[in-house]
Every structure is written in structure tokens, then in C-alpha cells.
Amino acid sequence: MHRYKELSVWQKAMELVVEIYKITEKFPSHERFGLVSQMNRCAISIPSTIAEGAGRNTTKDFDHFLAISLGSSFELHTQLVLSNRLGYVAMEVVEKMELELAHIQNMVVKLKKSLNV
């Protein structure tokens, strides 16, 4: 069992969740149950899945949950791009978040490699 709160990738992903919430609170109200909900759930899924995997009994399980977390990060990226195309988010914000997501994705990949599964 891993101590997820000590993982820098979990900490960074938690910061990302806060940023996404701040971004989506400015979306049009008609997106509340659509894109806003989906983006918030994706963002939350990244650190939550890392934590869930860290609590599993095997390294193989942890590796699997890290892969799911990685998938959520790519899903969130897609939603950010769509948000820009719909005019909800400025390109500068998307580019900043892309850098954050890329950093988290790299951290997840490195953590997965360190597990030697």
C-alpha cells in the first residue's frame, strides 16, 4: 500500500482540480449539467483514482489505476480543447492547462515505470 498523500503527482493533480473548478465556474449556466459537470468529474477522477489505486493490495492493481488516471487526464484535455472551440475558455488558459496536464501525465508515466509491473 502506497501513501498517496505523499505522492507529488497526487498533490499536483489536486491543484489541477481546484484550477479546473475555477475555470468551469465561469461557463454558461446551460453547461452546468453538461461540460461543466464532465470536466469537474474528469479532474476529480485524476487524483481520486491515484488514491484508490494506492490503497489496493498489489502493485499490479496500482499500475492499473494509474492507467485509468492517465486516461482521465487525456479526457480532460479533450474537454478543454472543446471548451476553447465553444468560446468558453481563452487559448492562453488552455495552453496553461495543457502544460499542467502534460506535467501530471509525465509524472504518472514515470510512477508507472517505477512500479516495474
Secondary structure, 3 states (H helix, E strand, C coil): CCCHHHCHHHHHHHHHHHHHHHHHCCCCHHHCCCHHHHHHHHHHHHHHHHHHHHCCCCHHHHHHHHHHHHHHHHHHHHHHHHHHHCCCCCHHHHHHHHHHHHHHHHHHHHHHHHCCC
